[in-house]
Amino acid sequence: MTSPDDANKAQTPAATEARASTAAPAKAPAKDPWELPDVSGLVVGVLGGTGDQGRGLAYRLAKSGQKVIIGSRSAERAQAAAGELGLGVEGADNAECSRRSDIVIVAVPWEGHAKTLASLRDDLAGKLVIDCVNPLGFDKKGAYALKPDEGSAAEQAAALLPEARVTAAFHHLSAVLLQDPEIDEIDTDVMVLGEVRADTDLVQALAGRVPGMRGVFAGRLRNAHQVESMVANLISMNRRYKAHAGLRITDV
């Protein structure tokens, strides 16, 4: 039984303060999803930078002021492509490109994806890797999506590069538009996937360096397959409408 004296003690200032000190701390306010880090000082490497997609990404990022290094199996090919782009772009073999870069974009052909990344495991350790490869097949009916054993190209990259921070982005960009110097803005959103928010924030910020482009978080790597696959739909649209279709996300 509680006596009147015990009840009075429970209401003393000391008791009230004790209860307040054990209460759950207030939740921090939610982070603004559009508050993104400054990536302007980071070096971006583009593996497969001599191909159309890689060259286009290198051009747009360099034009925005980013330091860019093109990577290729042949250092000579990479250096030749870099010389054609100008804008301070450098060329190197894939290993040197990986080592010298803070962020590495993987834009190699799907057929060489696994072999290339397996050979660069040590060089890419600790790096932020952005996989933009789309596993596709082609037949008389057009493009169709392939599904790797790991689930997606991005998940394959994560399996092959356990010491890297793998994300996925830049899948739906037209290489034609990226490389066209007459086009000032790339009117598209970039779907960004990854496991760690700090990493996906960096990728979103990098996408936002290109005028007209916006990075939008789109889930974890387990959701990468459908994002990669959508390129088959875009190819069908482009063929039908003679266009260079991209994506815009509404209400975000």
MARLUMDREN-927192 format. One line per field, with one value per atom (N, C-alpha, C, CB): residue in one letter; atom name; y, x, z. Coordinates in pm, whole numbers, plus 50000, padded with zeros to 5 digits. Glycine has a CB too. Example, Ala and Ser with C-alpha at 12.3 -4.5 7.8 and 13.67 -1.06 7.14 Angstrom:
2
aa <- c(A_A_A_A_S_S_S_S) .
at <- c(N_CA_C_CB_N_CA_C_CB) .
y <- c(49431_49550_49670_49553_49775_49894_50003_49940) .
x <- c(51319_51230_51320_51131_51285_51367_51290_51408) .
z <- c(50780_50780_50780_50905_50708_50714_50787_50572) .
# end
This chain:
252
aa <- c(M_M_M_M_T_T_T_T_S_S_S_S_P_P_P_P_D_D_D_D_D_D_D_D_A_A_A_A_N_N_N_N_K_K_K_K_A_A_A_A_Q_Q_Q_Q_T_T_T_T_P_P_P_P_A_A_A_A_A_A_A_A_T_T_T_T_E_E_E_E_A_A_A_A_R_R_R_R_A_A_A_A_S_S_S_S_T_T_T_T_A_A_A_A_A_A_A_A_P_P_P_P_A_A_A_A_K_K_K_K_A_A_A_A_P_P_P_P_A_A_A_A_K_K_K_K_D_D_D_D_P_P_P_P_W_W_W_W_E_E_E_E_L_L_L_L_P_P_P_P_D_D_D_D_V_V_V_V_S_S_S_S_G_G_G_G_L_L_L_L_V_V_V_V_V_V_V_V_G_G_G_G_V_V_V_V_L_L_L_L_G_G_G_G_G_G_G_G_T_T_T_T_G_G_G_G_D_D_D_D_Q_Q_Q_Q_G_G_G_G_R_R_R_R_G_G_G_G_L_L_L_L_A_A_A_A_Y_Y_Y_Y_R_R_R_R_L_L_L_L_A_A_A_A_K_K_K_K_S_S_S_S_G_G_G_G_Q_Q_Q_Q_K_K_K_K_V_V_V_V_I_I_I_I_I_I_I_I_G_G_G_G_S_S_S_S_R_R_R_R_S_S_S_S_A_A_A_A_E_E_E_E_R_R_R_R_A_A_A_A_Q_Q_Q_Q_A_A_A_A_A_A_A_A_A_A_A_A_G_G_G_G_E_E_E_E_L_L_L_L_G_G_G_G_L_L_L_L_G_G_G_G_V_V_V_V_E_E_E_E_G_G_G_G_A_A_A_A_D_D_D_D_N_N_N_N_A_A_A_A_E_E_E_E_C_C_C_C_S_S_S_S_R_R_R_R_R_R_R_R_S_S_S_S_D_D_D_D_I_I_I_I_V_V_V_V_I_I_I_I_V_V_V_V_A_A_A_A_V_V_V_V_P_P_P_P_W_W_W_W_E_E_E_E_G_G_G_G_H_H_H_H_A_A_A_A_K_K_K_K_T_T_T_T_L_L_L_L_A_A_A_A_S_S_S_S_L_L_L_L_R_R_R_R_D_D_D_D_D_D_D_D_L_L_L_L_A_A_A_A_G_G_G_G_K_K_K_K_L_L_L_L_V_V_V_V_I_I_I_I_D_D_D_D_C_C_C_C_V_V_V_V_N_N_N_N_P_P_P_P_L_L_L_L_G_G_G_G_F_F_F_F_D_D_D_D_K_K_K_K_K_K_K_K_G_G_G_G_A_A_A_A_Y_Y_Y_Y_A_A_A_A_L_L_L_L_K_K_K_K_P_P_P_P_D_D_D_D_E_E_E_E_G_G_G_G_S_S_S_S_A_A_A_A_A_A_A_A_E_E_E_E_Q_Q_Q_Q_A_A_A_A_A_A_A_A_A_A_A_A_L_L_L_L_L_L_L_L_P_P_P_P_E_E_E_E_A_A_A_A_R_R_R_R_V_V_V_V_T_T_T_T_A_A_A_A_A_A_A_A_F_F_F_F_H_H_H_H_H_H_H_H_L_L_L_L_S_S_S_S_A_A_A_A_V_V_V_V_L_L_L_L_L_L_L_L_Q_Q_Q_Q_D_D_D_D_P_P_P_P_E_E_E_E_I_I_I_I_D_D_D_D_E_E_E_E_I_I_I_I_D_D_D_D_T_T_T_T_D_D_D_D_V_V_V_V_M_M_M_M_V_V_V_V_L_L_L_L_G_G_G_G_E_E_E_E_V_V_V_V_R_R_R_R_A_A_A_A_D_D_D_D_T_T_T_T_D_D_D_D_L_L_L_L_V_V_V_V_Q_Q_Q_Q_A_A_A_A_L_L_L_L_A_A_A_A_G_G_G_G_R_R_R_R_V_V_V_V_P_P_P_P_G_G_G_G_M_M_M_M_R_R_R_R_G_G_G_G_V_V_V_V_F_F_F_F_A_A_A_A_G_G_G_G_R_R_R_R_L_L_L_L_R_R_R_R_N_N_N_N_A_A_A_A_H_H_H_H_Q_Q_Q_Q_V_V_V_V_E_E_E_E_S_S_S_S_M_M_M_M_V_V_V_V_A_A_A_A_N_N_N_N_L_L_L_L_I_I_I_I_S_S_S_S_M_M_M_M_N_N_N_N_R_R_R_R_R_R_R_R_Y_Y_Y_Y_K_K_K_K_A_A_A_A_H_H_H_H_A_A_A_A_G_G_G_G_L_L_L_L_R_R_R_R_I_I_I_I_T_T_T_T_D_D_D_D_V_V_V_V) .
at <- c(N_CA_C_CB_N_CA_C_CB_N_CA_C_CB_N_CA_C_CB_N_CA_C_CB_N_CA_C_CB_N_CA_C_CB_N_CA_C_CB_N_CA_C_CB_N_CA_C_CB_N_CA_C_CB_N_CA_C_CB_N_CA_C_CB_N_CA_C_CB_N_CA_C_CB_N_CA_C_CB_N_CA_C_CB_N_CA_C_CB_N_CA_C_CB_N_CA_C_CB_N_CA_C_CB_N_CA_C_CB_N_CA_C_CB_N_CA_C_CB_N_CA_C_CB_N_CA_C_CB_N_CA_C_CB_N_CA_C_CB_N_CA_C_CB_N_CA_C_CB_N_CA_C_CB_N_CA_C_CB_N_CA_C_CB_N_CA_C_CB_N_CA_C_CB_N_CA_C_CB_N_CA_C_CB_N_CA_C_CB_N_CA_C_CB_N_CA_C_CB_N_CA_C_CB_N_CA_C_CB_N_CA_C_CB_N_CA_C_CB_N_CA_C_CB_N_CA_C_CB_N_CA_C_CB_N_CA_C_CB_N_CA_C_CB_N_CA_C_CB_N_CA_C_CB_N_CA_C_CB_N_CA_C_CB_N_CA_C_CB_N_CA_C_CB_N_CA_C_CB_N_CA_C_CB_N_CA_C_CB_N_CA_C_CB_N_CA_C_CB_N_CA_C_CB_N_CA_C_CB_N_CA_C_CB_N_CA_C_CB_N_CA_C_CB_N_CA_C_CB_N_CA_C_CB_N_CA_C_CB_N_CA_C_CB_N_CA_C_CB_N_CA_C_CB_N_CA_C_CB_N_CA_C_CB_N_CA_C_CB_N_CA_C_CB_N_CA_C_CB_N_CA_C_CB_N_CA_C_CB_N_CA_C_CB_N_CA_C_CB_N_CA_C_CB_N_CA_C_CB_N_CA_C_CB_N_CA_C_CB_N_CA_C_CB_N_CA_C_CB_N_CA_C_CB_N_CA_C_CB_N_CA_C_CB_N_CA_C_CB_N_CA_C_CB_N_CA_C_CB_N_CA_C_CB_N_CA_C_CB_N_CA_C_CB_N_CA_C_CB_N_CA_C_CB_N_CA_C_CB_N_CA_C_CB_N_CA_C_CB_N_CA_C_CB_N_CA_C_CB_N_CA_C_CB_N_CA_C_CB_N_CA_C_CB_N_CA_C_CB_N_CA_C_CB_N_CA_C_CB_N_CA_C_CB_N_CA_C_CB_N_CA_C_CB_N_CA_C_CB_N_CA_C_CB_N_CA_C_CB_N_CA_C_CB_N_CA_C_CB_N_CA_C_CB_N_CA_C_CB_N_CA_C_CB_N_CA_C_CB_N_CA_C_CB_N_CA_C_CB_N_CA_C_CB_N_CA_C_CB_N_CA_C_CB_N_CA_C_CB_N_CA_C_CB_N_CA_C_CB_N_CA_C_CB_N_CA_C_CB_N_CA_C_CB_N_CA_C_CB_N_CA_C_CB_N_CA_C_CB_N_CA_C_CB_N_CA_C_CB_N_CA_C_CB_N_CA_C_CB_N_CA_C_CB_N_CA_C_CB_N_CA_C_CB_N_CA_C_CB_N_CA_C_CB_N_CA_C_CB_N_CA_C_CB_N_CA_C_CB_N_CA_C_CB_N_CA_C_CB_N_CA_C_CB_N_CA_C_CB_N_CA_C_CB_N_CA_C_CB_N_CA_C_CB_N_CA_C_CB_N_CA_C_CB_N_CA_C_CB_N_CA_C_CB_N_CA_C_CB_N_CA_C_CB_N_CA_C_CB_N_CA_C_CB_N_CA_C_CB_N_CA_C_CB_N_CA_C_CB_N_CA_C_CB_N_CA_C_CB_N_CA_C_CB_N_CA_C_CB_N_CA_C_CB_N_CA_C_CB_N_CA_C_CB_N_CA_C_CB_N_CA_C_CB_N_CA_C_CB_N_CA_C_CB_N_CA_C_CB_N_CA_C_CB_N_CA_C_CB_N_CA_C_CB_N_CA_C_CB_N_CA_C_CB_N_CA_C_CB_N_CA_C_CB_N_CA_C_CB_N_CA_C_CB_N_CA_C_CB_N_CA_C_CB_N_CA_C_CB_N_CA_C_CB_N_CA_C_CB_N_CA_C_CB_N_CA_C_CB_N_CA_C_CB_N_CA_C_CB_N_CA_C_CB_N_CA_C_CB_N_CA_C_CB_N_CA_C_CB_N_CA_C_CB_N_CA_C_CB_N_CA_C_CB_N_CA_C_CB_N_CA_C_CB_N_CA_C_CB_N_CA_C_CB_N_CA_C_CB_N_CA_C_CB_N_CA_C_CB_N_CA_C_CB_N_CA_C_CB_N_CA_C_CB_N_CA_C_CB_N_CA_C_CB_N_CA_C_CB_N_CA_C_CB_N_CA_C_CB_N_CA_C_CB_N_CA_C_CB_N_CA_C_CB_N_CA_C_CB_N_CA_C_CB_N_CA_C_CB_N_CA_C_CB_N_CA_C_CB_N_CA_C_CB_N_CA_C_CB_N_CA_C_CB_N_CA_C_CB_N_CA_C_CB_N_CA_C_CB_N_CA_C_CB_N_CA_C_CB_N_CA_C_CB_N_CA_C_CB_N_CA_C_CB_N_CA_C_CB_N_CA_C_CB_N_CA_C_CB_N_CA_C_CB_N_CA_C_CB_N_CA_C_CB_N_CA_C_CB_N_CA_C_CB_N_CA_C_CB_N_CA_C_CB_N_CA_C_CB_N_CA_C_CB_N_CA_C_CB_N_CA_C_CB_N_CA_C_CB_N_CA_C_CB_N_CA_C_CB) .
y <- c(49881_50000_50124_50001_50227_50352_50449_50413_50503_50597_50736_50599_50827_50966_51030_51047_50993_51050_51006_51009_50877_50828_50901_50675_50926_50996_51137_51000_51204_51340_51342_51401_51236_51230_51216_51113_51142_51118_51245_51020_51349_51473_51578_51529_51543_51642_51677_51589_51796_51835_51735_51971_51678_51582_51460_51540_51413_51295_51325_51244_51445_51484_51491_51618_51548_51559_51422_51643_51329_51195_51126_51112_51143_51081_51143_51095_51273_51340_51293_51491_51267_51227_51088_51234_51003_50867_50856_50772_50966_50961_50946_51088_50888_50868_51003_50788_51013_51141_51176_51136_51304_51348_51309_51500_51273_51235_51356_51168_51333_51441_51468_51404_51590_51620_51542_51771_51504_51427_51507_51387_51439_51505_51545_51413_51664_51710_51624_51861_51551_51463_51536_51381_51666_51744_51819_51842_51792_51849_51752_51874_51781_51689_51745_51660_51658_51703_51769_51586_51839_51902_51798_52030_51767_51666_51729_51556_51861_51929_51900_52077_51865_51841_51696_51888_51608_51465_51430_51380_51335_51286_51169_51241_51176_51073_50995_51135_50864_50777_50711_50671_50690_50625_50504_50724_50386_50263_50236_50142_50211_50202_50340_50135_50431_50570_50594_50656_50490_50505_50463_50424_50402_50368_50487_50251_50474_50589_50640_50552_50548_50590_50650_50471_50580_50629_50761_50527_50773_50898_51013_50883_50985_51089_51134_51040_51041_51076_51154_50949_51111_51182_51326_51109_51342_51476_51567_51467_51516_51600_51636_51530_51542_51571_51666_51441_51646_51736_51876_51682_51883_52013_52087_51996_52013_52074_52116_51979_52085_52124_52011_52229_51889_51774_51728_51659_51687_51625_51481_51630_51445_51316_51243_51333_51113_51026_50915_50967_50897_50788_50664_50827_50551_50425_50333_50357_50254_50156_50044_50221_49930_49824_49873_49698_49963_50020_50164_50011_50193_50330_50423_50337_50373_50457_50496_50382_50401_50433_50534_50306_50516_50608_50748_50558_50757_50888_50956_50873_50876_50934_50988_50828_50911_50957_51082_50846_51084_51201_51324_51173_51305_51418_51474_51377_51387_51433_51512_51314_51471_51541_51675_51453_51681_51804_51824_51925_51948_51982_51928_51928_51904_51854_51706_51929_51634_51489_51418_51434_51320_51238_51096_51240_51021_50882_50792_50862_50672_50576_50436_50609_50336_50202_50188_50093_50084_50070_50069_49943_50002_49991_50127_49893_50202_50335_50429_50393_50422_50505_50479_50478_50352_50316_50368_50164_50352_50393_50543_50345_50620_50765_50835_50820_50762_50824_50805_50765_50901_50889_50815_51028_50844_50780_50716_50883_50592_50521_50477_50398_50523_50483_50365_50601_50258_50139_50147_50006_50169_50183_50088_50330_49972_49874_49793_49780_49727_49639_49527_49580_49486_49381_49254_49350_49222_49097_49094_49080_49209_49212_49260_49298_49277_49334_49255_49343_49128_49046_49035_48906_49007_48989_49118_48945_49231_49359_49389_49472_49375_49409_49311_49411_49184_49086_49120_48943_49170_49204_49331_49220_49409_49538_49539_49649_49423_49415_49494_49269_49476_49546_49696_49486_49732_49873_49952_49884_49883_49951_49941_49892_49877_49865_50003_49783_50025_50152_50261_50200_50236_50337_50335_50316_50449_50455_50419_50596_50307_50256_50279_50105_50335_50355_50266_50506_50163_50072_50123_49926_50145_50192_50095_50332_49971_49871_49809_49761_49792_49733_49598_49829_49488_49357_49338_49244_49340_49331_49227_49469_49168_49085_49146_48940_49104_49157_49043_49264_49047_48953_49026_48830_48953_49017_49100_48912_49073_49150_49276_49064_49290_49408_49374_49505_49474_49457_49389_49592_49309_49248_49236_49109_49235_49234_49095_49287_49090_48967_48978_48943_48866_48869_48787_48815_48854_48782_48694_48881_48596_48506_48582_48401_48692_48773_48859_48861_48872_48952_49074_48996_49134_49254_49277_49378_49366_49402_49465_49498_49549_49616_49516_49719_49417_49316_49226_49231_49203_49130_49209_49101_49341_49426_49421_49569_49425_49421_49288_49443_49178_49048_49038_48938_49100_49094_49194_49117_49298_49405_49423_49539_49322_49329_49442_49201_49498_49606_49744_49585_49748_49875_49910_49869_50034_50080_50093_50217_49990_49982_50047_49837_50132_50193_50168_50347_50214_50199_50327_50075_50374_50499_50519_50622_50621_50664_50559_50694_50480_50374_50424_50272_50531_50566_50687_50592_50713_50833_50801_50894_50888_50872_50912_50956_50818_50849_50956_50722_50958_51059_51198_51032_51216_51347_51385_51348_51290_51319_51373_51194_51321_51359_51479_51242_51528_51637_51772_51636_51839_51967_52080_52008_52059_52161_52160_52141_52056_52044_52089_51896_52191_52248_52176_52393_52122_52057_51917_52141_51824_51688_51677_51580_51678_51684_51545_51743_51507_51373_51362_51266_51265_51226_51100_51203_51084_50968_50891_51009_50767_50683_50627_50568_50648_50611_50504_50735_50395_50285_50254_50160_50210_50175_50138_50289_50092_50043_50147_49923_50248_50347_50486_50341_50556_50686_50784_50743_50784_50878_50855_50865_50730_50700_50743_50551_50712_50751_50903_50685_50970_51117_51172_51173_51110_51153_51135_51075_51022_50995_51092_50849_51119_51218_51354_51228_51391_51520_51524_51548_51412_51407_51423_51274_51355_51370_51515_51278_51579_51718_51817_51757_51775_51864_51893_51804_51801_51817_51900_51678_52012_52095_52015_52214_52033_51964_51828_51950_51774_51638_51642_51561_51544_51535_51391_51594_51367_51233_51212_51210_51097_51064_50927_51068_50917_50787_50694_50803_50570_50477_50340_50459_50329_50202_50139_50106_50018_49944_49864_49851_49805_49735_49618_49685_49562_49452_49497_49391_49627_49681_49725_49798_49692_49742_49672_49725_49548_49474_49545_49333_49589_49652_49787_49669_49855_49983_49957_50058_49859_49824_49776_49715_49699_49640_49744_49541_49856_49957_50014_50069_49997_50047_49976_50027_49850_49779_49849_49632_49899_49974_50106_50000_50174_50302_50283_50370_50174_50147_50128_50022_50058_50039_50172_49943_50258_50390_50471_50467_50468_50547_50502_50539_50373_50322_50361_50170_50353_50385_50534_50342_50617_50761_50841_50815_50770_50839_50945_50903_50902_50994_50948_51008_51022_50984_50995_51077_50906_50916_50905_50809_50982_50972_50960_51095_50982_50967_51093_50845_51125_51227_51168_51357_51186_51136_51250_51083_51226_51332_51334_51312_51452_51473_51444_51385_51460_51445_51569_51315) .
x <- c(50084_50000_50088_49905_50048_50122_50064_50119_50150_50104_50093_50199_50017_50010_50147_49923_50239_50373_50447_50453_50431_50496_50444_50474_50315_50255_50310_50103_50328_50381_50526_50373_50603_50743_50753_50815_50658_50662_50646_50555_50590_50565_50672_50431_50778_50882_50957_50979_51019_51096_51206_51159_51270_51378_51325_51447_51206_51148_51107_51027_51049_51009_51129_50937_51240_51362_51418_51469_51411_51462_51384_51455_51249_51168_51199_51018_51221_51249_51382_51252_51480_51612_51611_51713_51514_51508_51413_51464_51347_51256_51335_51168_51272_51337_51374_51245_51494_51535_51446_51683_51430_51347_51413_51323_51331_51383_51440_51273_51552_51609_51516_51752_51509_51424_51471_51424_51376_51408_51501_51280_51596_51691_51622_51811_51652_51600_51661_51632_51579_51636_51708_51528_51688_51756_51877_51659_51913_52035_52149_52022_52224_52323_52464_52295_52564_52702_52763_52788_52872_52949_53046_53025_53033_53121_53214_53037_53216_53289_53439_53267_53493_53636_53677_53685_53581_53613_53652_53494_53743_53786_53696_53937_53643_53552_53622_53419_53629_53682_53567_53775_53584_53481_53543_53420_53514_53561_53472_53559_53534_53457_53435_53323_53523_53508_53534_53598_53580_53598_53473_53719_53375_53248_53155_53182_53044_52953_52898_52838_52848_52788_52892_52719_53004_53110_53167_53219_53188_53242_53143_53272_53013_52914_52908_52779_52914_52915_53041_52906_53155_53281_53273_53399_53218_53207_53118_53151_53000_52906_52962_52772_53026_53079_53197_53120_53283_53398_53350_53494_53247_53194_53136_53087_53088_53033_53141_52936_53267_53377_53436_53332_53387_53438_53571_53335_53664_53787_53755_53901_53785_53745_53865_53635_53873_53972_53899_54070_53930_53873_53959_53862_53893_53964_53930_53931_54029_54009_54110_54025_54089_54190_54322_54141_54312_54431_54449_54422_54560_54587_54595_54718_54648_54661_54522_54741_54429_54294_54228_54208_54248_54189_54247_54213_54375_54439_54394_54591_54374_54326_54185_54330_54098_53961_53959_53877_54045_54051_54096_54147_54193_54240_54131_54357_54045_53934_53831_53866_53811_53713_53766_53674_53895_53949_53896_53913_53872_53811_53892_53669_54021_54105_54090_54076_54016_53997_54129_53886_54160_54280_54242_54366_54336_54313_54416_54316_54373_54462_54405_54480_54485_54427_54331_54538_54250_54143_54195_54065_54307_54360_54404_54477_54479_54524_54407_54624_54312_54191_54121_54095_54107_54040_54115_54024_54245_54326_54323_54469_54321_54332_54199_54395_54091_53958_53894_53866_53812_53733_53602_53703_53543_53420_53448_53300_53404_53430_53297_53523_53270_53150_53186_53092_53108_53130_53036_53106_53093_53014_53067_53017_53112_53168_53054_53269_53078_52975_52939_53023_52813_52768_52851_52621_52889_52962_53096_52985_53156_53283_53274_53376_53152_53129_53197_52981_53166_53219_53371_53156_53424_53568_53643_53603_53591_53658_53661_53588_53546_53540_53620_53395_53619_53696_53845_53673_53890_54032_54070_54067_53970_53997_53958_53922_53937_53888_53978_53881_54108_54198_54203_54339_54203_54212_54087_54234_53973_53847_53812_53734_53896_53870_53858_53981_53750_53728_53669_53854_53653_53600_53447_53655_53389_53246_53228_53185_53163_53145_53000_53182_52981_52847_52835_52822_52752_52733_52617_52707_52642_52535_52511_52568_52554_52546_52407_52652_52358_52225_52240_52135_52212_52221_52105_52220_52135_52033_52071_52012_51968_51985_51907_51939_51938_51871_51837_51960_51717_51679_51591_51605_51522_51442_51328_51386_51287_51180_51231_51107_51362_51418_51495_51308_51508_51584_51499_51634_51566_51497_51595_51438_51541_51624_51677_51545_51801_51861_51868_52003_51859_51869_51990_51739_52094_52212_52179_52322_52264_52243_52236_52355_52310_52310_52185_52433_52107_51985_51992_51956_52109_52126_52274_52060_52308_52449_52505_52464_52427_52474_52502_52372_52415_52437_52556_52311_52577_52696_52820_52693_52817_52929_52955_52902_52850_52865_52927_52729_52890_52944_53092_52865_53129_53267_53359_53271_53299_53377_53335_53359_53361_53312_53371_53341_53484_53547_53518_53696_53434_53393_53253_53397_53212_53077_52999_53080_52921_52858_52720_52847_52697_52566_52530_52567_52412_52369_52299_52274_52331_52271_52312_52314_52255_52288_52251_52436_52147_52110_52036_52026_51959_51859_51897_51728_52025_52070_52104_52192_52064_52094_52238_51998_52316_52455_52462_52527_52362_52359_52347_52243_52254_52236_52355_52109_52409_52523_52641_52563_52662_52780_52758_52824_52635_52604_52642_52454_52744_52788_52688_52920_52590_52488_52379_52426_52376_52274_52334_52222_52274_52326_52276_52291_52153_52095_52046_51979_52062_52011_51884_52118_51771_51641_51599_51534_51644_51612_51638_51694_51573_51604_51690_51475_51773_51860_51818_52010_51777_51738_51864_51642_51877_51998_51963_52061_52038_52012_52139_51963_52122_52237_52198_52336_52293_52267_52290_52354_52370_52409_52369_52562_52295_52243_52354_52157_52462_52570_52625_52683_52627_52677_52578_52706_52450_52352_52337_52216_52356_52355_52468_52368_52585_52697_52665_52824_52602_52569_52462_52520_52361_52260_52325_52153_52417_52485_52566_52575_52630_52708_52617_52786_52504_52408_52363_52286_52341_52296_52397_52255_52521_52623_52597_52763_52526_52499_52371_52485_52375_52255_52138_52287_52021_51901_51881_51900_51984_51978_51955_52108_51882_51855_51864_51715_51933_51941_51830_52077_51761_51649_51672_51512_51669_51688_51573_51695_51607_51506_51511_51523_51579_51576_51713_51482_51711_51835_51874_51821_51993_52042_51953_52181_51878_51790_51683_51724_51663_51566_51630_51492_51756_51827_51783_51976_51739_51707_51601_51659_51493_51387_51431_51262_51521_51573_51661_51653_51749_51834_51749_51935_51645_51562_51484_51467_51453_51368_51432_51340_51562_51629_51574_51781_51535_51475_51348_51446_51269_51148_51182_51063_51284_51323_51375_51431_51447_51495_51376_51586_51274_51154_51086_51056_51077_51018_51098_51011_51229_51313_51302_51458_51291_51277_51143_51294_51039_50906_50892_50799_50938_50914_51035_50873_51142_51262_51307_51236_51322_51349_51469_51226_51498_51602_51538_51731_51447_51362_51443_51255_51401_51455_51340_51543_51369_51265_51256_51296_51134_51112_51020_51052_51057_50978_50889_51070_50758_50664_50646_50529_50605_50565_50677_50446_50801_50915_51003_50997) .
z <- c(50000_50000_50000_50122_49922_49916_50016_49774_50104_50205_50145_50325_50212_50165_50155_50257_50246_50241_50114_50366_50073_49951_49828_49935_49825_49712_49701_49726_49815_49814_49765_49953_49807_49764_49611_49834_49553_49408_49327_49369_49393_49320_49345_49359_49415_49443_49317_49550_49310_49191_49155_49212_49258_49230_49158_49361_49202_49139_48996_49218_48976_48840_48748_48841_48797_48717_48684_48791_48779_48755_48645_48883_48649_48544_48408_48576_48403_48277_48218_48296_48306_48257_48197_48369_48236_48183_48064_48291_48027_47912_47783_47907_47681_47552_47492_47455_47434_47374_47256_47329_47234_47122_46990_47128_46892_46762_46690_46678_46622_46541_46423_46492_46378_46262_46139_46232_46055_45936_45845_45860_45785_45697_45567_45667_45521_45393_45283_45372_45204_45101_44990_45042_44979_44875_44929_44812_45054_45110_45079_45266_44973_44921_44937_44774_44943_44967_44845_45011_44868_44761_44705_44813_44579_44516_44413_44451_44406_44300_44303_44310_44419_44429_44411_44559_44384_44370_44227_44415_44216_44085_44044_44088_43922_43872_43761_43820_43778_43675_43601_43735_43471_43390_43322_43285_43373_43309_43188_43410_43074_42952_42892_42977_42925_42882_42735_42960_42663_42519_42442_42472_42510_42447_42446_42519_42377_42360_42493_42269_42577_42704_42797_42772_42810_42898_42852_42909_42722_42667_42691_42516_42673_42696_42840_42654_42933_43075_43110_43162_43058_43085_43034_43019_42915_42856_42941_42714_42980_43056_43192_43073_43261_43394_43385_43464_43286_43269_43233_43161_43149_43110_43230_43002_43329_43450_43549_43518_43518_43605_43686_43698_43668_43742_43682_43742_43766_43718_43677_43826_43551_43497_43439_43391_43466_43405_43331_43513_43204_43125_43142_42974_43164_43175_43059_43306_43019_42912_42934_42770_42868_42875_42816_42802_42719_42656_42701_42502_42764_42806_42685_42886_42574_42455_42401_42345_42399_42354_42446_42346_42576_42673_42656_42816_42636_42620_42491_42620_42385_42259_42276_42146_42343_42366_42453_42429_42556_42644_42567_42762_42477_42398_42309_42314_42256_42172_42253_42105_42378_42462_42513_42581_42543_42601_42742_42513_42781_42911_43029_42917_43009_43117_43145_43239_43061_43080_43055_42984_43139_43123_43087_43250_43031_42997_43063_42847_43101_43167_43149_43318_43179_43177_43295_43182_43292_43392_43535_43366_43557_43693_43746_43698_43664_43709_43726_43608_43634_43645_43778_43527_43814_43939_44060_43949_44060_44175_44196_44158_44087_44097_44120_43973_44115_44123_44260_44015_44299_44422_44395_44482_44280_44235_44100_44226_44082_43957_43896_43981_43774_43701_43611_43616_43621_43539_43419_43621_43301_43178_43071_43128_43113_43019_42956_43090_42843_42785_42882_42651_42880_42971_42955_42947_42833_42808_42882_42659_42908_42978_43121_42905_43171_43304_43415_43332_43425_43534_43528_43531_43409_43395_43430_43253_43384_43411_43560_43337_43627_43769_43854_43817_43819_43895_43890_43841_43776_43762_43838_43615_43877_43943_44091_43871_44146_44285_44381_44330_44372_44464_44434_44456_44306_44268_44308_44119_44315_44349_44497_44266_44576_44720_44783_44790_44857_44925_44838_44981_44709_44618_44616_44477_44582_44554_44407_44588_44379_44244_44202_44235_44083_44026_43904_43989_43913_43800_43716_43849_43586_43498_43382_43444_43401_43295_43288_43316_43167_43144_43075_43059_43145_43082_42982_43189_42855_42750_42646_42683_42588_42470_42355_42497_42234_42115_42020_42043_41966_41862_41760_41923_41675_41570_41628_41477_41751_41813_41883_41912_41893_41957_42084_41990_42170_42294_42401_42345_42485_42598_42714_42560_42835_42956_42986_43075_43031_43082_43235_43020_43304_43450_43494_43517_43542_43590_43710_43629_43734_43848_43979_43856_43990_44114_44126_44119_44019_44022_43932_44161_43919_43837_43816_43904_43724_43704_43830_43584_43895_44017_44129_44063_44143_44246_44211_44266_44082_44042_44079_43890_44055_44092_44242_44048_44321_44467_44512_44537_44446_44480_44442_44410_44332_44284_44353_44135_44412_44474_44620_44397_44705_44843_44926_44912_44886_44961_44902_44966_44797_44738_44787_44583_44766_44801_44670_44882_44639_44507_44509_44462_44411_44387_44241_44421_44200_44061_44018_44044_43897_43847_43701_43934_43638_43501_43395_43492_43418_43324_43201_43393_43215_43113_43030_43179_43016_42945_42800_43016_42712_42571_42544_42485_42489_42455_42347_42408_42259_42153_42212_42055_42305_42368_42454_42452_42527_42613_42535_42689_42415_42337_42246_42255_42238_42145_42207_42108_42155_42213_42192_42154_42104_42079_42186_41942_42267_42372_42505_42383_42564_42688_42813_42696_42807_42924_42887_42981_42982_42966_43050_43009_42983_43050_43098_42956_43217_43267_43417_43193_43478_43616_43611_43699_43712_43725_43849_43733_43830_43944_44009_43899_44140_44214_44316_44283_44317_44409_44488_44334_44612_44694_44834_44697_44911_45046_45155_45073_45127_45229_45183_45258_45266_45225_45190_45334_45265_45236_45096_45340_45052_44918_44810_44905_44829_44729_44723_44758_44837_44835_44747_44980_44754_44671_44522_44708_44490_44349_44301_44331_44384_44348_44323_44459_44409_44394_44265_44515_44231_44108_43986_44099_43987_43877_43864_43898_43977_43976_43926_44112_43907_43851_43703_43869_43636_43493_43477_43422_43408_43392_43334_43300_43399_43357_43419_43212_43480_43534_43685_43502_43736_43880_43924_43913_44035_44092_44192_44158_44183_44271_44332_44194_44464_44530_44492_44684_44452_44401_44468_44253_44584_44657_44669_44589_44723_44745_44621_44867_44625_44507_44465_44534_44558_44519_44420_44643_44408_44312_44181_44374_44161_44043_43915_44062_43923_43799_43716_43832_43780_43702_43646_43787_43715_43664_43542_43775_43552_43438_43320_43478_43349_43244_43166_43304_43230_43166_43039_43264_43026_42905_42782_42916_42795_42681_42636_42718_42730_42695_42627_42820_42678_42619_42476_42705_42453_42318_42223_42316_42270_42188_42158_42257_42259_42238_42136_42371_42153_42064_41919_42109_41900_41763_41702_41760_41781_41729_41699_41829_41792_41782_41731_41916_41693_41644_41744_41506_41868_41978_42059_42068_42165_42263_42401_42250_42430_42549_42678_42546_42778_42913_43010_42947_43139_43243_43327_43333_43370_43471_43578_43409_43704_43817_43865_43933_43873_43912_44063_43842_44115_44254_44354_44287_44312_44402_44389_44369) .
# end
